[in-house]
């Protein structure tokens, strides 16, 4: 039987759209299904009263020449070069990241500095073994005292679980090459051997959504079809290699066929929507995967130059906010006029919990109060606010997730014509460029290549911090 399309892409985020563009460029009949009305997934740009803002903040940096070229070809002069600055805010002070020994000692004082060095020495003499959790991994490399200051509070805000239950391999991926020893050597030699800090990045003039809207337009111009408001419900695997995807729209259910499926939907959702039903072990692995949600409270303020950072990581345990984005420090065009600012207050939570259930007005009041408590702006500067609730913002890297993903990966490897891409699609920490690269290579696999998508993101040396982005 002839198929409706040669390939169906589930999800119009960075990975899905990159796959669709490459497929269309290769002349492969492609349909993209996106359940929302916007391009970009969590990397989209929202607009409120003329203010444009990210859902979590996304910077564009890559060492993959093809991805860099794709960005520049797509946006041209609308792709800005932006100074990248982010710091840790703790006990009313700003701390550099990666950790700079001189800066930390100046803020904490010599007595605290000696205690940090002592804690580090104890960790080196008697490290925790076996090293299975985030807490153990960080404490072994920085000492327990520094771990509790600069890692524990924020990380537990993000993931909603004790650091003792977060997988050590996630820490290894996010903080590669950093240790207190590195910080001390840097301070003594005046050099900086840390490879994780990026000084400048590219950024679309009107926010990341500008990139995805333009990339979708390019894909459509080459022949791809993009259906918004189309939520994929199931994938029926055909023994003859022709698969059926059923999706829901405002008009009802539709089913389309293709021999190739590229999914950037949450990995668990894909597995649980497969027909025939996968083996019980595979389904149990999918059910064990979890996701973290968050509420973005975007505050509109009077005033310029509130702080120079693109974002701040809030390690102060007395407030619930985890991170604060300063939109105009990405691009001046994200605010409608001079003299005003827009701050994204990020509250990590789980759908249905007490924070998630608060009304929009209550969340705006909470964000305004905590901003003033931190001393970053006065309450009277805030003149409005809007709330965005984001489901499945981040895959959770709890203990056991590696084995669960491995079980699913082995099962999917035996399915003809089914590939998963992107952060949620692979339940793996991927930066923006890595997610796009998985989409690009998946498209080329359909055209006859044989790329292992799970080898993408093998070089972690330019990741910026141990913190979720």
Secondary structure by P-SEA (a helix, b strand, c coil): ccccccbbbccccaaaaaaaaaaaaacccbbbbbcccccccccbbbbcccccccccbbbbbbccaaaaaaaaaaccccccbbbbbbbbbcccccccccccaaaaaaaccaaaaaaaaaaaaaaaaccccccccaaaaaaaaccaaaaaccccaaaaaacccccccccaaaaaaccccccaaaaaaaaaaccccccccccbbbbbcccaaaaaaaaaaaaaaabbbbbccccccbbbbbcccbbbbbbbccccbbbbbbcbbbbcccaaaaaaaccccccaaaaaaaaabbbbbbbbbbbbbcccccccccccccccccccccbbbbccccccccccccccbbbbbbbbbccccccccccaaaaaaaaaaaaaaaccccccccccbbbbbbcccccccccaaaaaaaaaaaaaaacccccccccccccccccaaaaaaaaaaaaaaaacccccccccccccccccccccc
